[in-house]
């Protein structure tokens, strides 16, 4: 859904005052607050290995004389585990009312001193799941469930876990074992649940229900009068686009055939198998999928996930701090020759938010498939 801490839609037509609010933390200790920012951006995508990306330009010397170039392991902008908490203070100059829009927490990945500036790059905290390997293959404990297992697997990284109560939990078979890659294991669990894995502004790992096939937009992006600019994709290809999903049971009968199989195909929209032809995704098999009903839920979720990134429209627009990944939106594009508006629905798959007024427009990538 839309960010709850952002200004309401009616204020974006005016001139909002935006100030970045950045603090640095190492463990539970705050190293600095009010870090000055010359320019920067905060990007978020549905890509799991690196869902958030932060770019900052900080003045080498602050107004109070602080030298922000890191020269020790506990300097605020050093890359020894320092985490930057990033927010925007957005103020309506008419009413003087302010909102603090939390964007997220990023671990500093790279620092470069460049003349009068210090350039900082950071990644979201879920990068810990990618970097923290599992020492040896492990098995779930007796009585383990999907929810208890994701908590166990995430715990060594120091990240908190929140499981949406709407997700139906179930037991994990005792004959299941995991490999040494923590992120891959979690993604396998998520796929077989089925669920979405996301991070929130506090760096927690969230496990959420899959996106619904029935898109219900909560806001509109348009290139019409008073609207935004919708850019057409520069390149378009069928490569890697799927509209047909097969989920099979891992067990086989005496003839070697899977004990059950479920198929889901797009029968509507531009990727319908009736017009687009059938493009089948790699077959899904999992030790955790052991019933026809679970396989069907997995197939539905995998189809929506495939379609939500099959056609991505980059939308360049004035910043709208309500937008986040997975928000259902309507994109309206106007054909000047025919005079016809095209209405398409889909989910936000990426946002790139400027941190200062001088950083220009915001970019929102929308996967449209309806």
C-alpha positions as CSV (number, residue, x, y, z in Angstrom):
1,X,0.0,0.0,0.0
2,X,0.9,3.7,-0.1
3,X,3.4,4.9,2.5
4,X,1.3,6.0,5.5
5,X,3.8,8.7,6.7
6,X,3.8,10.7,3.4
7,X,1.9,13.9,2.6
8,X,-1.6,13.4,1.1
9,X,-2.0,13.5,-2.7
10,X,-3.6,17.0,-2.8
11,X,-0.3,18.6,-1.6
12,X,1.9,17.4,-4.5
13,X,0.6,20.0,-6.9
14,X,2.2,22.6,-4.8
15,X,5.8,23.3,-3.7
16,X,6.8,21.1,-0.9
17,X,10.1,21.7,1.0
18,X,12.2,18.6,1.2
19,X,15.2,18.0,3.5
20,X,17.1,14.8,3.8
21,X,17.5,13.4,7.4
22,X,20.5,11.0,7.6
23,X,22.0,9.5,10.7
24,X,24.8,6.9,11.1
25,X,24.8,3.9,13.3
26,X,27.3,1.2,14.3
27,X,25.7,-1.7,16.1
28,X,23.2,0.0,18.5
29,X,25.4,3.2,18.8
30,X,24.6,6.4,17.0
31,X,27.7,7.8,15.5
32,X,26.2,11.0,13.9
33,X,22.9,12.6,13.2
34,X,22.1,15.4,10.8
35,X,24.7,14.3,8.2
36,X,24.7,17.1,5.5
37,X,23.7,15.9,2.1
38,X,24.6,17.8,-1.1
39,X,22.7,15.4,-3.4
40,X,21.6,11.8,-3.4
41,X,19.0,9.2,-4.2
42,X,17.3,6.2,-2.6
43,X,16.3,3.4,-4.9
44,X,14.2,0.3,-4.1
45,X,13.3,-2.6,-6.2
46,X,11.7,-6.1,-5.9
47,X,15.1,-7.7,-6.6
48,X,15.9,-9.7,-3.5
49,X,19.7,-9.7,-3.3
50,X,19.8,-5.9,-3.2
51,X,16.4,-4.4,-2.7
52,X,17.6,-1.0,-1.6
53,X,20.4,1.2,-3.0
54,X,21.6,4.5,-1.5
55,X,23.8,7.1,-3.2
56,X,24.9,10.2,-1.2
57,X,27.2,13.1,-1.8
58,X,28.3,14.7,1.5
59,X,30.4,17.9,1.7
60,X,34.0,17.0,2.8
61,X,33.7,19.8,5.5
62,X,30.4,20.6,7.2
63,X,29.2,24.1,8.1
64,X,30.5,23.4,11.7
65,X,33.9,22.3,10.4
66,X,33.4,18.6,10.7
67,X,35.5,16.6,8.3
68,X,33.2,13.8,6.9
69,X,36.0,11.9,5.2
70,X,36.3,8.7,7.2
71,X,39.8,8.2,8.7
72,X,39.0,5.6,11.4
73,X,36.9,2.4,11.7
74,X,34.3,4.1,13.8
75,X,33.9,7.2,11.6
76,X,30.2,7.9,10.6
77,X,30.8,7.3,6.9
78,X,33.2,4.4,7.2
79,X,32.4,1.0,5.7
80,X,33.0,-1.2,8.8
81,X,29.4,-2.1,9.4
82,X,28.1,1.5,9.6
83,X,24.4,1.7,8.7
84,X,22.8,4.9,7.5
85,X,19.2,5.6,8.4
86,X,17.6,7.7,5.7
87,X,14.4,9.8,5.9
88,X,13.0,12.9,4.3
89,X,11.4,15.8,6.2
90,X,8.7,17.1,3.9
91,X,7.1,20.5,4.8
92,X,4.0,22.2,3.3
93,X,5.1,25.9,3.2
94,X,1.5,27.1,3.3
95,X,0.5,25.4,6.6
96,X,4.0,24.7,7.9
97,X,3.0,21.1,8.6
98,X,5.7,18.6,8.3
99,X,5.9,14.8,7.6
100,X,8.9,12.6,8.3
101,X,9.0,10.0,5.5
102,X,11.2,7.0,6.5
103,X,12.9,5.5,3.4
104,X,15.1,2.8,4.9
105,X,18.4,1.7,6.4
106,X,21.4,0.9,4.3
107,X,24.8,-0.5,5.1
108,X,27.7,1.6,3.7
109,X,29.3,-0.4,0.9
110,X,31.8,2.1,-0.6
111,X,33.2,5.5,0.2
112,X,35.2,7.8,-2.2
113,X,36.8,11.1,-1.3
114,X,36.4,13.3,-4.4
115,X,37.8,16.8,-3.9
116,X,35.3,18.9,-1.9
117,X,32.9,16.0,-1.6
118,X,32.6,12.5,-0.1
119,X,30.6,10.0,-2.1
120,X,28.9,7.2,-0.3
121,X,27.2,4.1,-1.7
122,X,25.0,1.8,0.5
123,X,22.9,-1.3,0.1
124,X,19.8,-2.5,2.0
125,X,20.3,-4.7,5.1
126,X,19.0,-7.8,3.3
127,X,22.4,-7.9,1.7
128,X,23.4,-9.7,4.9
129,X,21.3,-12.7,3.8
130,X,23.3,-12.9,0.7
131,X,26.7,-12.5,2.3
132,X,26.2,-14.7,5.5
133,X,26.6,-18.3,4.4
134,X,25.5,-21.3,6.3
135,X,28.5,-23.1,7.7
136,X,27.2,-26.6,7.0
137,X,23.9,-28.1,5.5
138,X,21.2,-28.0,8.2
139,X,17.9,-29.6,8.7
140,X,14.7,-28.1,10.3
141,X,14.1,-29.0,13.9
142,X,11.3,-31.3,15.0
143,X,8.0,-29.5,14.7
144,X,9.4,-26.8,12.5
145,X,7.1,-24.7,10.4
146,X,7.6,-22.3,7.5
147,X,7.3,-19.4,9.9
148,X,9.6,-20.8,12.5
149,X,12.2,-21.8,9.9
150,X,12.5,-18.4,8.2
151,X,13.0,-16.9,11.7
152,X,15.7,-19.5,12.4
153,X,17.5,-18.9,9.1
154,X,17.4,-15.1,9.4
155,X,18.4,-14.9,13.1
156,X,22.2,-15.3,12.7
157,X,22.3,-12.2,10.5
158,X,21.0,-10.0,13.3
159,X,17.9,-8.9,11.3
160,X,14.4,-9.1,12.8
161,X,11.6,-11.0,11.1
162,X,7.9,-10.2,10.8
163,X,5.5,-12.8,9.4
164,X,2.1,-11.5,8.2
165,X,-0.7,-13.3,10.1
166,X,-2.5,-13.6,6.8
167,X,0.1,-16.2,5.7
168,X,-1.1,-19.7,6.3
169,X,1.7,-21.5,8.2
170,X,2.3,-25.3,7.8
171,X,4.7,-27.9,9.0
172,X,7.9,-28.7,7.2
173,X,8.6,-32.4,6.5
174,X,11.3,-33.8,8.6
175,X,13.2,-35.2,5.6
176,X,14.0,-31.8,4.2
177,X,17.5,-30.4,4.3
178,X,19.0,-27.0,3.3
179,X,22.2,-26.1,1.4
180,X,24.9,-23.5,2.3
181,X,23.4,-20.4,0.7
182,X,21.1,-18.6,3.1
183,X,19.4,-16.3,0.6
184,X,18.7,-19.2,-1.9
185,X,17.2,-21.3,0.9
186,X,15.0,-18.4,2.0
187,X,13.9,-17.8,-1.6
188,X,13.0,-21.5,-2.0
189,X,11.0,-21.3,1.2
190,X,9.2,-18.2,0.0
191,X,8.4,-19.8,-3.4
192,X,7.0,-22.9,-1.8
193,X,4.9,-21.1,0.8
194,X,4.0,-19.1,-1.4
195,X,4.9,-15.6,0.0
196,X,6.8,-12.4,-0.7
197,X,10.0,-11.5,1.1
198,X,10.5,-7.8,1.5
199,X,12.3,-5.4,3.9
200,X,10.8,-2.4,5.7
201,X,12.2,1.0,6.8
202,X,13.6,-0.5,9.9
203,X,15.5,-3.2,8.1
204,X,13.2,-6.0,9.2
205,X,12.7,-8.9,6.9
206,X,9.0,-9.2,6.1
207,X,7.2,-12.3,4.8
208,X,3.9,-11.2,3.1
209,X,1.1,-12.8,1.1
210,X,1.7,-13.0,-2.7
211,X,0.4,-10.2,-4.9
212,X,-3.1,-10.7,-6.1
213,X,-3.8,-11.4,-9.8
214,X,-6.7,-8.9,-9.6
215,X,-4.9,-5.6,-9.5
216,X,-6.8,-2.9,-7.7
217,X,-5.1,0.5,-8.3
218,X,-4.8,2.9,-5.3
219,X,-3.4,5.8,-7.4
220,X,-2.8,6.9,-11.0
221,X,0.2,7.9,-13.0
222,X,-0.7,9.7,-16.3
223,X,0.9,11.7,-19.0
224,X,-2.3,13.7,-19.7
225,X,-3.0,17.3,-18.7
226,X,-1.4,18.0,-15.3
227,X,0.0,14.5,-15.2
228,X,3.5,13.0,-15.3
229,X,5.7,11.9,-18.1
230,X,5.4,8.2,-19.1
231,X,8.5,7.1,-21.0
232,X,8.2,4.3,-23.6
233,X,10.7,1.5,-23.1
234,X,13.8,1.9,-25.3
235,X,14.1,-1.8,-25.7
236,X,11.5,-4.6,-25.7
237,X,12.2,-8.3,-26.0
238,X,10.4,-11.6,-25.4
239,X,13.6,-13.0,-23.8
240,X,12.9,-14.2,-20.3
241,X,9.2,-13.4,-20.4
242,X,6.9,-16.2,-19.2
243,X,3.1,-16.6,-19.2
244,X,2.8,-20.2,-18.3
245,X,3.9,-21.9,-15.0
246,X,4.2,-25.6,-14.1
247,X,4.5,-26.8,-10.5
248,X,5.2,-30.5,-10.0
249,X,5.4,-32.8,-6.9
250,X,8.9,-33.9,-6.2
251,X,7.8,-37.5,-5.6
252,X,7.1,-39.8,-8.5
253,X,5.0,-42.9,-9.0
254,X,6.2,-46.3,-10.1
255,X,6.3,-45.2,-13.7
256,X,8.5,-42.1,-12.9
257,X,5.7,-39.6,-13.4
258,X,5.2,-36.8,-10.8
259,X,2.4,-37.6,-8.3
260,X,0.7,-34.3,-9.1
261,X,1.2,-31.4,-11.4
262,X,-0.5,-28.0,-11.6
263,X,-0.4,-25.5,-14.5
264,X,-1.3,-21.8,-14.6
265,X,-1.4,-19.7,-17.7
266,X,-2.3,-16.1,-18.5
267,X,-5.6,-16.0,-20.4
268,X,-6.1,-12.2,-20.3
269,X,-4.1,-9.1,-21.1
270,X,-1.2,-8.6,-23.5
271,X,0.5,-11.8,-22.3
272,X,-2.4,-14.1,-22.8
273,X,-1.4,-17.5,-24.2
274,X,-4.1,-17.1,-26.8
275,X,-2.3,-14.2,-28.5
276,X,1.3,-14.1,-27.1
277,X,1.9,-17.8,-27.6
278,X,2.9,-20.0,-24.7
279,X,6.2,-19.3,-23.0
280,X,6.8,-21.7,-20.1
281,X,8.9,-20.8,-17.1
282,X,11.4,-23.3,-15.7
283,X,9.4,-26.0,-13.9
284,X,9.0,-25.5,-10.2
285,X,9.6,-28.5,-7.9
286,X,10.2,-28.3,-4.2
287,X,10.5,-30.6,-1.2
288,X,8.0,-28.4,0.6
289,X,5.2,-28.7,-2.0
290,X,3.5,-31.9,-1.2
291,X,-0.1,-31.4,-2.1
292,X,-2.1,-30.4,-5.2
293,X,-3.7,-27.4,-3.3
294,X,-0.3,-26.0,-2.3
295,X,1.0,-26.5,-5.8
296,X,-1.9,-24.5,-7.2
297,X,-1.3,-21.6,-4.8
298,X,2.4,-21.6,-5.8
299,X,1.6,-21.7,-9.5
300,X,-0.8,-18.7,-9.1
301,X,1.8,-16.7,-7.2
302,X,4.6,-17.5,-9.7
303,X,2.5,-16.5,-12.6
304,X,1.7,-13.1,-11.1
305,X,5.3,-12.6,-10.2
306,X,6.4,-13.4,-13.8
307,X,3.8,-11.1,-15.3
308,X,4.5,-8.2,-13.0
309,X,8.0,-7.8,-14.5
310,X,7.1,-8.8,-18.1
311,X,6.5,-5.3,-19.3
312,X,7.9,-2.5,-17.2
313,X,7.0,1.2,-17.9
314,X,9.5,3.7,-16.5
315,X,7.5,6.7,-15.3
316,X,9.4,10.0,-14.7
317,X,7.4,12.4,-12.5
318,X,7.5,15.0,-9.7
319,X,8.3,13.2,-6.5
320,X,5.4,11.4,-4.8
321,X,6.6,10.1,-1.5
322,X,3.6,7.8,-1.1
323,X,4.9,5.4,-3.7
324,X,6.7,2.1,-2.8
325,X,7.3,-1.3,-4.4
326,X,4.2,-3.5,-4.7
327,X,1.8,-0.6,-4.7
328,X,-1.0,-1.3,-7.3
329,X,-1.3,1.6,-9.7
330,X,-3.0,2.6,-13.0
331,X,-0.8,4.0,-15.8
332,X,-2.6,6.2,-18.3
333,X,-0.9,7.0,-21.6
334,X,-2.3,9.3,-24.2
335,X,-2.0,8.7,-28.0
336,X,-1.9,12.2,-29.5
337,X,-2.7,10.9,-33.0
338,X,-5.8,8.9,-32.1
339,X,-6.8,11.0,-29.1
340,X,-7.3,7.7,-27.1
341,X,-6.1,7.1,-23.6
342,X,-4.7,3.7,-22.8
343,X,-5.4,2.5,-19.2
344,X,-3.1,-0.2,-17.9
345,X,-2.9,-1.7,-14.4
346,X,0.0,-3.2,-12.5
347,X,2.4,-3.1,-9.6
348,X,5.3,-0.8,-8.8
349,X,8.5,-2.9,-9.2
350,X,10.9,-0.1,-8.4
351,X,11.3,3.5,-7.2
352,X,14.2,5.9,-7.4
353,X,13.6,8.8,-5.0
354,X,15.7,12.0,-5.2
355,X,16.8,13.2,-1.7
356,X,17.1,16.9,-2.6
357,X,15.2,19.4,-4.8
358,X,18.3,19.7,-7.0
359,X,18.2,15.9,-7.7
360,X,15.3,16.3,-10.2
361,X,12.4,14.0,-10.8
362,X,11.5,10.7,-9.3
363,X,11.4,7.5,-11.3
364,X,8.8,4.8,-10.7
365,X,9.0,1.5,-12.7
366,X,5.6,-0.1,-13.1
367,X,5.0,-3.7,-14.3
368,X,1.8,-3.4,-16.3
369,X,0.0,-6.6,-17.3
370,X,-3.7,-5.7,-17.2
